[in-house]
Amino acid sequence: MLSFAVGMPCVAHVESYGKGVVVKGDTREIKDFLKGLGGRWNMKLVGWMFPGSKRDELVKALGSNPKVSTVVDRTGGGESAATSSTAPAVTAVARARDEDDEAPLLQPKAAAAAAQPAEQEASTDGGIVFTLADTMRVTVSNFQGKNGVDIRKFYQDNNSKKFLPTAKGIWLKAAEWEALRNKFSQIDAAPADESKLEVVGDVLAMKKTGIVDIRRFYTDKNDGEKKPTKKGAYMQQELWSKLQKIAAQVTEALEDPPDAIIGSPKKKQRTEKQAKAPAASTSGGDDGPLSPKQLKKELKSLLKGRDLGAITLKSVRAELEAKLSLPDGGLNERKDEIKTVITRIVQLGE
């Protein structure tokens, strides 16, 4: 899970991705700055996307920003384009590449953290999911052109053992989510006497001892009183606290969430059949080079069940080259792409 140091200078990592470049790191402090340069947040890559033609301009701009302590350029070209304020980064660039290549994919502390399901971010076909608990999850997605946040209770299916959504939850538009964030302190300070605190519009918050309930209300035409609907999220204090801790990441995800996939069972079955269909050849022969989709599939297969603390990026590339009958170093030109894919697999559980 990503964390951001508020008010502290950030280290910006500039990496290649396809024909573009992506800026990663603790970028929250320079969010508006990156937007102004034309960047677009990509939640799946966990970074800001730019056209490759803007690479030099981007590195210079980052180096001139006082909120950026270091620019680590992993694009493989034009390191001299960085301004004098980023001069220390030139050494850091080469060192970072070498160290990253030889370092274990997952450090011991990170491996322990990855084993904890709480608060871990994951990506699914239905959106970006933040797990508060097995039975309570927050999903960020785009549905019918509207970005929103769904806070919902889940249950475990007895047959498949998968956790599935229930009807108990509330879907908030992006503006409603931000209004809720702005009311966090007021809700925390409110007495636990079931009093209603208006969040925005028909969304209200109620508190009981150890409980926070975020719910939609309607106005009863008979007595004019606001009364609760079935659309709401009933959270114990522990889950409410976790929701507040991941609030900044949820807002980041709202910048460019994936579409929510809601379809009929038949459509879902067709999709599953297509997914099980034989994949195209991954060799570099007549079928052409390894596509990004095929690369991800091969890497997922290669890493499945492996001890990520015992293998490195370099060893992964070597294994993949051998598997695909490629020459030694045949994937070196795609090392940044491979690193990005592995990072997503490790961090997001894709």
MOMO-V483336 format. One record per helix or strand of 3 or more residues. SS is the DSSP state (hx for helix, st for strand). FROM is the first residue (numbers start at 1). LEN is the number of residues. If there is no record, write none. Layout:
# MOMO-V483336
ss = <SS & SS>
from = <FROM & FROM>
len = <LEN & LEN>
This chain:
# MOMO-V483336
ss = <st & st & hx & st & st & hx & st & hx & hx & hx & st & st & st & st & st & hx & hx & st & st & st & st & hx & hx & hx & hx & hx & hx>
from = <10 & 20 & 28 & 40 & 47 & 52 & 68 & 79 & 84 & 108 & 121 & 127 & 136 & 146 & 163 & 174 & 184 & 196 & 203 & 211 & 226 & 237 & 247 & 265 & 292 & 313 & 332>
len = <8 & 6 & 9 & 3 & 5 & 13 & 6 & 3 & 19 & 7 & 4 & 7 & 8 & 11 & 11 & 9 & 6 & 5 & 6 & 9 & 11 & 9 & 7 & 12 & 12 & 11 & 17>
